[in-house]
């Protein structure tokens, strides 16, 4: 009885509710022109050194929103007003699927990390398309696509194609997510033939289209170095346009300041995001950059909390970066500080090297 009485109060104090409430406020504010003006004025001051050209597109800022935050494309206008240069929605699945795991996420505040232990929560491709069609901003939209959890591994290529075809005319680029590891039934194809079985039908469909949509691969930080090399080789050997490095890790390294909560939770399934990911993310970016001789764009994702973290990723070889955990913790204020800090660092770097693009 006590459990049922206190359950609503416990939920209101949870990280799940905090995140849902944050998204609700952003979505509500973005519906009104005055709300969007306020967000731009407060959180998105001019930062003229953040723009970049890649994938044949102009990004007003190299800082984007990582997949996992705006799962169904309902926050596109809000994210543009907040100051993101692009937004990657999803992961999207062909059919709707909803995970009732509660809590779905745990915050490790002392280590600036988040554990996601729920499956993909997606409204399905048809609803996401309707959401995309209703947005009003001109922000670059990426689409992170994944298979339904109930789909067998051998049928996964069919799911990715079922997403790629209908979404093709509505988004600017695609990320094929092969880092689905938030539950005890992970999907992490790491053999060349498995990855190619997914990518080849997408390449073939794209060849028949009038417009070109860049296609990227999102990989796990838990891959071995040899497997990372293989992913880079796939990029080099095929029409793949780039790699997003990385998704979340099933490891629990870097939580030295959160031992109390980790001991309490035990070894539950889930993927860890945030600061503990940074060093491995940098290692993966450097490895891909060296393997491809710097000729392919890499999106750095994982462990960014400051402008200096982004500079580290740029120096490692990243062309673009994505935030998620830091935005969950600090919201628009964190994004503003990172944007202004990075803008100043890039301005100084250009003054020292005026001939460097």
N, C-alpha and C positions, 0 to 999 in steps of 0.2 A: 504493500500500500504506500509506504513512504517513497518508494522508488517512483511510482506513478505520479505522486503529488509533486515531487521535486524535479521531475524530468523537464517540464517546461522552463523552470528557472535555470536548471543546469544548461539547457540548450541556449538560452539567452546569453549565458556567460561564455559560450564556446567560441572557438575560432571559426567554426562553420557559420554561425549566425553573424559574427562580426564581418566576415567576408561577404556574405549575402547582402547584409545591410549596406555595406560600402558600395557594392555594385548597384543596388537599388537607388541609392542617392545619386550616383553618377548618371544612371539611366534617366532618372526623373529630371535632373538639371539639364541634360542635353536635349530634352524635348522642347525646351524654350529657347528662343534666340538670346534672351537676356541671360539665361543660365550658361549658354555656351560662351557668351561674351565675358562673363565673370570668370569662367575657368581659364580662358585665354589670357585675360588681363592679370590674373593672380598667379597662374602656374606656367605660362608659356611666353615669357619675354623673348624678344628677338635674340637669335643665336646664329649669326650669319656664317660661322665656320663649321657648322655641323652637317651641311648638305653634302651630298656625294652622288656620283653617277655610277650605277652598276646594274647588271642584268638588262642593260638598255633602257633603264628608267632613271628618272631624277628623284632622289629621296631628299626631301627638305631637311631631314635629320637622319643620321645613321642609327639613332636610338629607336628601336621598335618595341612593341609589346609582344612578349612571347606567348605561344599557344598555351592554353590551359586556363587563362584568365577570362577571356571573352569566348566562351565555348560555342556559342550559337549565333554570334554576329549581332548581338543586341546592343553592344557598347561602342560601335564603330565611331559614331559622331562624338561621343564623349571622349574617346581616346585621342581623336584628332584635336579637340579643343584643349585637352590637357597638355599637348605638346609632343606626342609621339610622332615620329616621322613615317611610321607604317605600323600596321597591326596585323598579327597573324591569328586568325580565328581558328577555333577548334580545340582539340581534335574532334573532327566530325566523323560520324559513322553513317553508313547508308540508311539503316533503319534506326528509329528512336531507341535509345536504351538509357535506363536510369538506375543508378546504384543508390540504395537506401542505407548504405553504410553510415553509421553515426557513432562517434565523430568521423568525418571524412578526412579531415586534416588536423594535424597537431603542430603547434608552434613551439620551436625551441628558441626562445627569445635571446637567451644568453649567447647562443651560437649563430643567431640570425639565420635560422634555417626553418624549413617546413617539411613535414612528412605527409605525403598524400597516400592514403591507403584505400582509396575508393576507385572503382572502375570508371571508365570514360562516361561522363554524363552528357548525352547528346540528344537533341530534339530531332535528329535525322536530317537527311539532305534536303528534303522538300521544304521543311520549315526554315532551315538555314537560308535557303535561296530567297524565300520571302523576306526574311530579315535583312539580307544584304540589299535587296531591291528597294527597301524602304529607307535606307540611309541617305543623308544629304551632303556629306562632306566629300572632298576629292582625295582623301588619304589613300595611299597604296594599301591594298588588301591582299594578304597572303592567306592561303587556306591549308591548314594542317589536316591531312586525311588519314584515316585508320580503319581497320576492319572492325566489324561487330564482334563482341566477345564470344558470341555463340557460333561464329563462323570458324570452321575447322581450318587449321594452318594451310592445308593443301588447297583450300578454296579462297584463301586470302587475296590472291591477285584479282579475282572477280569482284571483290568488295571495293578495292582501290579503284578499279575501272568504273564501277557503278557510281563512284563519287566524282571522278575526274571528268567524265563526259558531261553531266548536267551542270556542273559548277564552272566549266571552262570559260564560258562567256561572261561570268559575273565577277571573277577575281583576277588579280594581276600576276600572281605566282602561286605555285603549289609546293608544299612540303610533305613528302611521303614519310610518315612516322613509323619507324621500325624499332621504336623504343617504348613498348607498351609493357611497363613493369610495375604498375602500382598495386597489383593484386598477387595472390598466390598462384595465379595461372598466367604467367607472363608470356608475351609474344615478342621474341627478340631474334628474328632471322639473322644469322651471322655467317651463312655460307653463300658463296657467290651465286650459285644456281638458284637459291631461294630468293635472293634480292633481285636477280635478273628476271625471275618469273613474275615479279611484281612490276618492275620498271618497263619491260619490253612492250607490253600492251599499251602502256601510257605513251611511250615514244611513238608507237605506230599510229595511235589516234591523233597525236599532236601533228604528225606529218601531214595529215589530211585537212588541217585547219588553216584558215586565212590569217589568223593572229597567232603569235608565238607567246606561249606562257612558260617562263622559266620553271624548271623542275628541280627541286632540291631533295636531299635525303637527310632525315634527322636520325642521328645515331646515339647509341648508349655510351656513357663514359666508362662502363664496365667491360667494354670490349678489350681484348688484349691488344698490344701494340701491333701484332701481326694482322689482327682483324681490322684495325684502323687503317693499316696500309692497304688492305684489300679493298676497303670502302673507297679510299682515295684512288686506287687503280680502276675501280668501276667508274668513278667520275671521269678519269682520264680517257678510258677506253670507250665510253658511250656518250650519248648526247645529254647526259646529266649535267646540270648547270652549276651545282654547288652543293655544299654540305652545311647543315646546322649542327654545331657541336657545342653543347650536347644536351641530351635529355637528363632525367633524374637518375640517381644511383640507388641500387639496392643495398649498398654498403652503409655503414654507420660511422665511418671515420670522420673526425672533425667535430665531434659532439662532446668534447672534453668538459665543457662547462654546463652540460645538461644531463649529467649522469643520474640524477635523481629521477627525472622523468623517463629516461631511457630504461632504467631498471624497473620502473613501475609498468611500463608498456610491455617489456619483454621483447622477444623477437617476433613482432607482428609484421605481416607483409606490408610493403609500401615503398615508395620511391622518395628519396631525400633530395631537396632542392635548397639552394641558397649558398651561403659563404663556404661551407665545406667542399663545394664542387669546384671552386675556382682553380686550384692548382692542377687538377686533372684536366679541366677544360683547356687551360693554357697548354698543357702537354699535348693534347689531341690536336689543337689548332696548329701548334708548331710542327707537329708530325705531318699533318695533311698539307700544310703550306710548303714544307720542304719536299715532300713526295711529288707534289704537283708543280714544283718550281715557281710557286706564287702566281700561277696563271689562272686560277679559278677563285671566285668569291667564296669566302667562308663567313658564316654568321656565327659569332660567338655568343653563347648562351649558357649561363650557369655561374653563379657566384659574384655577380656584379653588385656592389653596394656603393661605390664611389666613382668619381670621374677618373681617378688613378687606376681603378680596375679596368676601365674601358681602354685607357692608354696602354695598359699591359696587353690587352687583347689585340689592339691595333698593332702593337710592336711584334706580337706573336704571329700576326698574319691575317687577322680578321678584317673584313671590309665593312660589315655591319654588326650590330650587337642587339641583343634583346634583354628586356627586363621582365620580371614577374614577381619573384619573392620580395625584392626591395620595394616594389610598388605596393604590394600587399601590406608590408610593414609601415612604409612611410607615406604612401599616397602621393598626391600632387606635389607636396612640399619636397619630398625626396627627388622626384623627377626634375623639379625646377632646379634644385641644387646641383644635381648631376649634370643637367644641360648647361648651366652657366659655368660650372667648373670645367667641363670638357671643352666648352667654347673658348675659354681663356687659355687652356693648355694648348689647344690647336692653333690659336692665334699666335702664341709665343713660338710654337714650333715652326710656323710658316715664316715668322720674322727671322728665325735663325737659318732657315733653309728656303729662301724665296723661290728657288728654281725647282723645288720638289713639289710634285702635284699632291 
